[in-house]
């Protein structure tokens, strides 16, 4: 049973500051609602089919009077006026109003559209409901104008970071002008009638569908929309069956939790032609980053992802391990390797493997193969004593200025953490790895990070270039080196002192580079260089602080992110930290690392510690602004409820003391 219904995950679009047009996905097709319109649709992706520049615009004829959708601003805007809407995981509902006199007659209409992406075939359904609020009967004609643009079939191996571009323009293929062809790709507009007599006070509904692909679509539009919604209900029932429900008296926390969960849900694709079902895309709703990137798939919310996917998590892990990670950082939907070698890939996958071990159990063979993968990645990067030179931004954080390159504290600290964790996994599973050697190498790396890269006077890490040049970058990634074991208590204390207003902390989040770093801080790259951060990084920093017992500081970070639950239907790749907004354009529409918010609340604020051997330790942290309750967490066949307000933990109806191990 799902912890939430589709209605409970709905979102009021009037509050949205989303960086682009709003998209909705069925897990098979994603489609975009045209900004400022009540019924307009633009852009559709259903791999292998892409129709990025397709549009469907709706007009109306009322007793001979033409009404356009999407009026321009000001008095001159005399068309149908957009009045808001609701995003739900399975659909977008928009509504608008028209209230004007025509030759002495008042024409007053309420219009509502429901946009539903199709499941099992490429395309979408648009249902248009019109209420005649006037005191005269009308004859209403719906006037759809479809432009298929340049639809094309794009091989699954080519769905990478950039959304597919339009192909050659489609041409009309039927006398009625409702079918188009572009190569082997057809586009078809079907409807259930376009003219209705509507009495005063009456209501009518039109239903249209656009099918994209190699064969004509099938099914009545309204039936197809109902099927897509039913598929979403099944998805929630499966993906959220073990995910707890959160209630809280802390303003904004419930909304943030739900939007974080949604951020993960909209990254799941069900096409059986993909290498896994579900396939976990890094982003994907706008056709871009519809690939699985080891970094965010495994690194930011391993426990939430495993709770959602269950046994399928192993398939996801294995699918990425099949590619040569010394050459690629991601896989396309068919498993083809994409991109270059990435410094954090090994850490990300071993992080996900620890969640698999905790929730499902892991085989000795998989642990051995993880070890071999990690060793292969180590050999890919040049040795610098116990440390590794991870190259330039090409393999790291992609900053736009020099710094945080070559021999860096993170991911060298993560590399040590991986060796230590592989030793733990070997002991849990009997994988027979060289445990003593792994732990000794991990200690050597941690010591070298402190000895060679820590600047005692500055209280921060330096990065070392091959020619001996060093850079000191006040980068948020340094806190990941702290999380992964590289810091003594004195080093950690110096670093934590920089978590304050005017440095890393800002009113609406965390900055990737501290504004106090006058060399590297800039506002053009909110992803990693300042003025904002990657959406997974703020919650992960809060989680790191909860793990260290810095509960007050952890909450100072987390509370600055809660605005996102009110202002995004799903979290974008990055957001500003000085104002509640995201960059207005670019490859930033959604991100699977948005799940990191829920991960931080579950495993940080609620103190749920999943153990590698399947045990569970729960130590709820007191929250300064109120409390939270999580009900219905499923773990190893048990149901766990947690209250931070009372500090109680209930397992299968039996209360336990906080911190008591549960096996």
Secondary structure, DSSP 8 states (H G I E B T S, - for coil): --SS-TGGG-EEGGG---SSS-EEE-SS-EEEE-TT-SS-EEEEEETTEEEEEEEEEEEEEETTEEE-BS--SSTT--SBEEEEEEEETTEEEEEEEEEEEETTEEEEEEEEEEEEE-SSSEEEEEEEEEEE-SSS-EEEEEEEEEE--S-EE--GGG--SS-----S--EE-STTS-EEEETTEEEEEEES-SEEEE-TT-EEEEEEEEEEESS---S-HHHHHHHHHHHHHHHHHHHTSSS-EEEESSTTHHHHHHHHHHHHHTTEE--TTSSSSSEE-SS-TTSTT-SEEHHHHHHS-HHHHHHHHTTHHHHHHHHHHTS-TTT-SEE-TTS-EES---TTHHHHHHHHHHHHHHHT---HHHHHHHHHHHHHHHHHSEEETTEEE--STTTTT--SSS-S-SB-HHHHHHHHHHHHHHHHHHHHHT----HHHHHHHHHHHHHHIIIIIEETTTTEEEEE-TTS-EEE--BTTHHHHHHTT---HHHHHHHHTT-SBTTTEETTEE-SB-TT-TTT--SS-TTTSSSEEEHHHHHHHHHHHHHTT-HHHHHHHHGGGTHHHHH-SS--SEEESSSS---SSSS-S--GGGGHHHHHIIIIIS-EEE-TTS-EEE----BTTB-EEEEEEEETTEEEEEETTTTEEEETTEEE-TT--B-
